Amino acid sequence: MTDTIRRVDWLAHTVASHKAGSPVGVYSVCSAHPTVVEAAMVQAAADDSYVLIEATSNQVDQYGGYTGLRPAEFRDLVLRIADDTGFARDRVVLGGDHLGPNRWQHESSSAAMDEADVLIAAYVEAGYTKIHLDCSMSCADDPDVLADEVVASRSARLMRIAEDTAHRIGSPGPVYVIGTEVPVPGGAHETLDHLTPTPADRARRTIDAHRSAFAELGLGDVWPRVVALVVQPGVEFDHVNVFDYRRDATVELRTVLDSEANLVFEAHSTDYQRPEQLRELVEDHWAILKVGPGLTFAMREALFALAMIEAELVPRTSRSNLVEVVERRMLAEPKYWEGYYEGNTREQRTARRYSYSDRLRYYWADPEVDAARLTLLENLDRTGVPLPLISQFLPGQYDRIRAGQLEPVPQALVIDRIRDAIRPYARACLTTGAAQ
């Protein structure tokens, strides 16, 4: 692996600063869509900061995941976007999220872990420097709920693979994230009616189980590179609801890390939290905030708004028909939303297009959908986008255009709408210049 990506310095500095008493953090962009990655880099450049981009095991694996990209290919995509936007490669930190048997839960634990071994090695070999060891899910021959010791033992096995891979390629080992109470990747599958934060004693058991399992495999010296613990702070979203953070419910949980010199909390499923809740999470030691569907949700809002503008400006025979193409492809290939969206025909249609869980994000890479997106942008590039229509459909972007902060260019409007979802994270993490 070449030195095209700076090692773990940026992330390690953030964690060390937080542990030293500075209420800073970092947001992790968990999206594989190039437009979202570009928006994250534009925001980080405005903030004079670094960017943490993470691929999940659903998106990117040794077989390509749902994006069709292997870890090295996703790395190359991210670095190309950095080059194209003028963002320094040494400010890019790459992470792997939910790395473990997640993709192979329908197989035996033995077969699933064999696949996870290959997955971990592929990520480390490609230069990812933040690795989330997630062995919390049950496989076909497992009980419904795994004991902490089983999860920790499997995580230690994957850490051994990661360390051996790093040694083989002459690379410093990555930093690690652990945890057994890991939210479902991409948000809850079903409509929720309540959410309880992780009990403090359970979090302590998780730490102790992992520390012991790592030591048993001769990995005790790696413990200082375990930088974060995933616990449930009581935040989540489903298709139509958002559970906001309540700091009064985590008072005891927040004390768990007082005696851990290197550990902060990592919060998953923080999408759609209000800005004040994001800031409270960072102050309360959730120094790594994960966000994913909320960013593609914002991208969809922008593209659908542009499709409405297109309908006002472009003859019917020349329109992209983006919304209709998306609907047709989702109905033709229902595997990414069927089984998630309940209700009658109208309710399912609404969910496909607008739900917080944003199952639509799985379809942006579809060739027909991507072609419609490009046609939409090309049509509006050709016609131009009148300011009154931007005011009608993208009022936040209109205000920035009037203030001289944004050009009325279709792709720039999409990027800025995604940044609207990122800006609260930058402010919550006290990123320099985040008010821009």
Secondary structure, DSSP 8 states (H G I E B T S, - for coil): --SSS--SHHHHHHHHHHHTT----EEEE----HHHHHHHHHHHHHHT--EEEEEETTTB-TT-GGGTB-HHHHHHHHHHHHHHHT--GGGEEEEEEEESSGGGTTS-HHHHHHHHHHHHHHHHHTT--EEEE---S--TTS-SS--HHHHHHHHHHHHHHHHHHHHHTT----EEEE-SS---TTS-SS--S------HHHHHHHHHHHHHHHHHTT-GGGGGGEEEEE---S-EE-SS-EE---GGGSTTGGGGGGG-SS-EEEE---TT--HHHHHHHHHTTEEEEEE-HHHHHHHHHHHHHHHHHHHHHS-GGG---HHHHHHHHHHHSGGGTTTT--SSHHHHHHHHHH-TT-GGGGGTTSHHHHHHHHHHHHHHHHH---HHHHHHH-HHHHHHHHTTSS---HHHHHHHHHHHHHHHHHHHTT-TTTT-
